[in-house]
C-alpha cells in the first residue's frame, strides 16, 4: 500500500495539481485585493462617488452584499485565469512549432545522409566491377 501511495503522490499530474491549487489560492487573494482595493474604488470615482461597499448590504442575517462581491471576484478571477492560460498556450504553440521544424530538419538531414551513403556504396561497387 505504501508503494502504491508513493507512485500516486509522485506522478507528475498530482504534483502539477497541487502546485496549481496553491498558486490558484494565492492568485485568488491577489485578484480579490485588486477588485476590492483598486478596481471598485476607481469605478466609484468614475461613476461619481457611488459607494460599492457591499458589506453594508444586508437584510436581517443575510449578507447579500458579500455574496455579490464574491460573484464579482469570481468573474474577475475566472477571466484573469482565462487570459493567463491563453497566454501559456500561445507560447506553448510557438515552442511546439519550433520542435516540429527541428524534427523536420533532422529528418531531412538523415535522409540526405542515407542517400549519400547509398550513392557512395553504389559508386564503390561500380569501381569493383570495372577493376
C-alpha positions in Angstrom: 0.0 0.0 0.0 2.9 2.4 0.8 4.4 1.8 -2.7 1.1 2.5 -4.4 0.8 5.7 -2.4 4.3 6.8 -3.4 3.6 6.1 -7.1 0.4 8.1 -6.8 1.9 11.0 -5.0 5.0 11.2 -7.3 3.0 11.2 -10.5 3.5 14.4 -12.5 -0.2 15.2 -12.6 -0.7 15.1 -8.9 2.3 17.4 -8.3 1.1 19.8 -11.0 -2.4 19.8 -9.5 -1.0 20.5 -6.0 1.1 23.4 -7.3 -1.9 24.7 -9.3 -4.1 24.7 -6.2 -1.6 26.5 -4.1 -0.8 29.1 -6.8 -4.6 29.4 -7.5 -5.3 30.2 -3.9 -2.6 32.9 -3.8 -3.7 34.3 -7.1 -7.3 34.4 -5.8 -6.2 36.6 -2.9 -4.3 38.9 -5.2 -7.3 39.3 -7.6 -9.7 39.8 -4.6 -7.5 42.6 -3.3 -7.2 44.1 -6.8 -11.0 44.1 -7.2 -11.7 45.4 -3.7 -8.9 47.9 -3.3 -8.2 49.2 -6.8 -11.0 48.4 -9.4 -14.1 49.1 -7.3 -12.8 52.4 -5.9 -11.9 53.5 -9.5 -15.3 52.6 -10.8 -16.8 54.5 -7.8 -14.8 57.6 -8.8 -15.8 57.4 -12.4 -19.5 57.0 -11.6 -19.4 59.9 -9.2 -18.8 58.6 -5.8 -21.2 55.7 -5.7 -20.4 53.5 -2.6 -19.6 49.9 -3.6 -19.1 48.7 -0.1 -21.1 45.6 -0.5 -20.6 44.6 3.2 -23.3 47.2 4.1 -25.9 45.4 2.0 -27.9 43.0 4.2 -31.4 42.1 5.1 -31.5 40.7 8.7 -28.9 38.0 9.0 -28.5 37.7 5.2 -25.4 39.5 3.9 -26.2 39.5 0.2 -23.7 42.3 -0.3 -20.8 39.9 0.5 -22.4 37.4 -1.9 -22.5 40.0 -4.7 -18.8 40.8 -4.0 -17.9 37.1 -4.2 -19.7 36.8 -7.6 -17.8 39.8 -8.9 -14.5 38.4 -7.6 -15.2 35.0 -9.2 -15.8 36.5 -12.6 -12.7 38.6 -12.5 -10.6 35.7 -11.2 -12.0 33.4 -13.9 -11.4 36.0 -16.6 -7.8 36.5 -15.4 -7.1 32.8 -15.3 -8.6 32.5 -18.8 -6.2 35.2 -20.1 -3.2 33.6 -18.3 -3.9 30.1 -19.8 -4.4 31.6 -23.2 -1.0 33.3 -22.9 0.6 30.0 -21.8 -0.9 28.1 -24.8 0.3 30.9 -27.1 3.9 30.3 -26.1 3.4 26.5 -26.0 2.2 26.5 -29.6 5.3 28.5 -30.7 7.5 26.1 -28.8 5.8 23.1 -30.5 6.2 24.7 -33.9 9.9 25.1 -33.3 10.2 21.5 -32.2 8.4 20.3 -35.3 10.6 22.4 -37.5 13.7 21.0 -35.9 12.4 17.5 -36.2 11.6 18.0 -39.9 15.1 19.4 -40.5 16.7 16.5 -38.7 14.6 14.0 -40.8 15.8 15.7 -44.0 19.4 15.6 -42.8 19.1 11.9 -42.0 17.5 11.2 -45.4 20.3 13.1 -47.1 22.9 11.1 -45.2 21.2 7.8 -46.2 21.1 9.0 -49.9 24.8 9.9 -49.8 25.7 6.6 -48.2 23.8 4.7 -50.8 25.4 6.7 -53.6 28.8 6.0 -52.2 28.0 2.3 -51.9 26.8 2.3 -55.5 30.0 4.0 -56.7 32.1 1.6 -54.6 30.5 -1.4 -56.3 30.9 0.2 -59.8 34.6 0.6 -59.2 34.9 -3.1 -58.1 33.2 -4.2 -61.3 35.5 -2.2 -63.6 38.7 -3.4 -61.9 
